[in-house]
Amino acid sequence: MSVSTHPGTETLLRYAAGTLPAGPRLLVDVHLDGCPECRAAVRQFTAVGGALLDASEPLALAPDALDRVLARLDGPPARRNPGLLHHAEAAGAMPQKRHPLPEGLKLPPGVVLPPAIASRRIGRMVPVSPGVRLGLVHLEEDPDAQVLLFRIAPGRAIPQHTHAGLEFTHVICGGFSDPNGHYGPGDLVECDADIDHSPRVDDDGECICLAAFDGRIRFRGLLGMVTRPFL
């Protein structure tokens, strides 16, 4: 697999710092599993951040700091910040239970879902337009995260849509094109909120891809009205 499109530097920095939201972070996890170049970049960013912490001047603690920490330990468990999950924890250290494929998803021969996705519960693949199905990927660490699995027939296009914030798309198999280029397996594409597009799948085979949104997706027209309660 030859990867040609990678997460931007800012995205990898946010990933290394633990500030990338859970949905986009999951897609970067999937990309890193197949991209040595980006894994090396994340290691470098993490090392630089650690060196800066080591070089910084220590700060004096407040007089009641220990009492506040002990009080929090005695209280109810805090909800985990999904942005602080490290790649090794998300992709390897945590138990990787594989869920059955969702209803409506049939993978081409030789194709499997990445472990970080196969370990998640995926809702039924719902038809949203001719040749296009989508299923919601559930993230226990952030139930509000919007991650969608698409199965798109050859020559079909995702309905015209826009989104608040960034859109991240990772290609599992097949390929698609938009005005900015062509993307194939392993590629991770970023689009900002100014993009209003309708990516089209190659004619020679279906495309299965993941999409995550640092914001909300909005389809145009009647489809937008139908899907609004769910997205």
KALIN-V70936 format. One line per field, one symbol per residue. phi: phi as a letter, one per 40 degrees, with the letter a starting at -180 (. if undefined). psi: psi as a letter, one per 30 degrees, with the letter a starting at -180 (. if undefined). burial: 1 if it has 24 or more other C-alpha atoms within 12 Angstrom, else 0. A space follows every 50 residues. Layout:
# KALIN-V70936
phi->???
psi->???
burial->???
This chain:
# KALIN-V70936
phi->.bcbbbdcdccccccccgbcddcdccccdcccdbbdcccccccccccccc ccccccccbcccdcdcccccccccccccccccccccdcccbbccdbcccc ccdgbbccdgbbcddccccbcbcdcccbadgbbabcccbccadccbbbbb bbcdgcbcddabacgcbbbbccagaabbdcibbbdgcbbbbccccbaadb cdccicbbabbbbcibcbccgccccccdcbb
psi->kjkfklkleeeeeeeefggkleeeeeeeeeeefgjeeeeeeeeeeeeeee eeeeflkkkkllegeeeeeeeeefalkkkkjfffkleeeefeekkikkll klkfkkklkfklkkefefflkklkjkkflkgklkkkkkjefiffkjkkkk jklkflkkkklalkakkkkkkelalllaffakkakfkjkkkaffkjlikk klfgllkklkkkkiakkjllbeeeeefeff.
burial->00101110001111111101111111111111111001101100100000 00000000000000000000000000000001111110011000000000 01001000000011111111111011111011111111100000111111 11110111111110011111111111110000111111111000001011 1100011111111111111000000000001
